[in-house]
Amino acid sequence: MSGGIQRVCIMVHGVHPFGNAKARAVVWNFPDPVPLHREPLYGTRPDLVAKYPTHDDKKNFWRMPTLYKSIQQKNVETKLAEKFPIILTSGRLVEYEGGGEETRSNPWLAELQQDNFVEINPKTAAERGIRNGEYCIVATPTGARIKVKAKITQGVGPDTVFVPFHFSGWWQGKDMLEYYPEGAAPIVRGEAVNTATTYGYDSVTMMQETKTTICNVEKIPA
Amino acid sequence: MARMKFICDAERCIECNGCVTACKNEHEVPWGVNRRRVITINDGVQGQEKSISVACMHCSDAPCMAVCPVDCFYRTDEGVVLHDKDICIGCGYCSYACPFGAPQFPSNGTFGLRGKMDKCTFCAGGPEENGSKAEFDKYGRNRLSEGKLPACAEMCSTKALLGGDGDMVADIFRTRVLKRGKGSEVWGWGTAYGVATNPDAKAPAVMEIKR
């Protein structure tokens, strides 16, 4: 708020913060210098899976058996993408942070984002008869059916939907308020997108593959 | 004497809602009253999205002041439009008159009546004594009396929202336009995403308004 970086660093000391780092595409100290895993385990492009198959399964990765190719292949063989033809990506909102319990308990922030939502392209929504602002179901291969408000926007393409991940406190359409200790529930509650995201772990860091999976979006019958 | 003004540069505003949160926090504004709001048009339409932060504009010829039946508005030496909640009868005329939607009413009145009108004060409090608890309870913090600028403008992450002496604000804005030009090229949109294939591309006739 004070503008200290401008006043002190730049104007007094002539120190200008700017980035001169370079993003290198070849990560020389990783086991696969050019990433081998390019198609997600749950994806809509079997043709690209054939061209860029993922890693072989690992029997012992940080003491856990971790699957890659067997899952990716099984999804291609069972034609899972026909049942779940839309890419689901999860991401951030500016108002909330992380799992959301702290920031959704803050009245100033909670007022700004009161419902979890799914961003759907107008064409995708029209195909399903879904209207802006009405609740709909996002269903994924985990069997999850999460209930979120539809936000029709051109911000996502017709083959993709976006759900933010800061919400929790609803389970498959039910508000779990009664299960929270008295006074402990955040002001805003909603479906957690990771109820719906699928298995997948990075081959070096074990980071979960929650940013890309497949889903279908359904209108809730009246 | 300074003449206080706000300006929000719609090219710089990134809809972070920092100004909204700063105002809410500084004055402990109740749920349902939004002294400051960020309006976004063409949300999700590439290259067309614009955001702007709106609150009371402290008009020179304020419509709210003109229509108030009990004359509870007054203007300070610096041009800030304030009102006296003790005189306000909650009729709502100012809310109808204001083109910016600045006067708002908390929803806690008896029998669903409007409570006292609440609006952006340019962080200049109200008629109560500067810095007193009574002033804070009714109007929020008085930053101007402490020599500070409004919390929203101070918090703005991109310095899109400027608030302060009108001459200085205009100077800053003019310098920006002279140095960087205007429009989305200010941020190098064409460099990042390519220039529009249709050089005569215009905004669509129908705009979607969010919030």
Boltz contact constraints between the chains, C-beta under 6 A:
constraints:
  - contact:
      token1: [A, 1]
      token2: [B, 154]
      max_distance: 6.0
  - contact:
      token1: [A, 1]
      token2: [B, 155]
      max_distance: 6.0
  - contact:
      token1: [A, 94]
      token2: [B, 16]
      max_distance: 6.0
  - contact:
      token1: [A, 108]
      token2: [B, 21]
      max_distance: 6.0
  - contact:
      token1: [A, 108]
      token2: [B, 24]
      max_distance: 6.0
  - contact:
      token1: [A, 108]
      token2: [B, 25]
      max_distance: 6.0
  - contact:
      token1: [A, 111]
      token2: [B, 31]
      max_distance: 6.0
  - contact:
      token1: [A, 112]
      token2: [B, 17]
      max_distance: 6.0
  - contact:
      token1: [A, 153]
      token2: [B, 44]
      max_distance: 6.0
  - contact:
      token1: [A, 154]
      token2: [B, 44]
      max_distance: 6.0
  - contact:
      token1: [A, 154]
      token2: [B, 45]
      max_distance: 6.0
  - contact:
      token1: [A, 155]
      token2: [B, 44]
      max_distance: 6.0
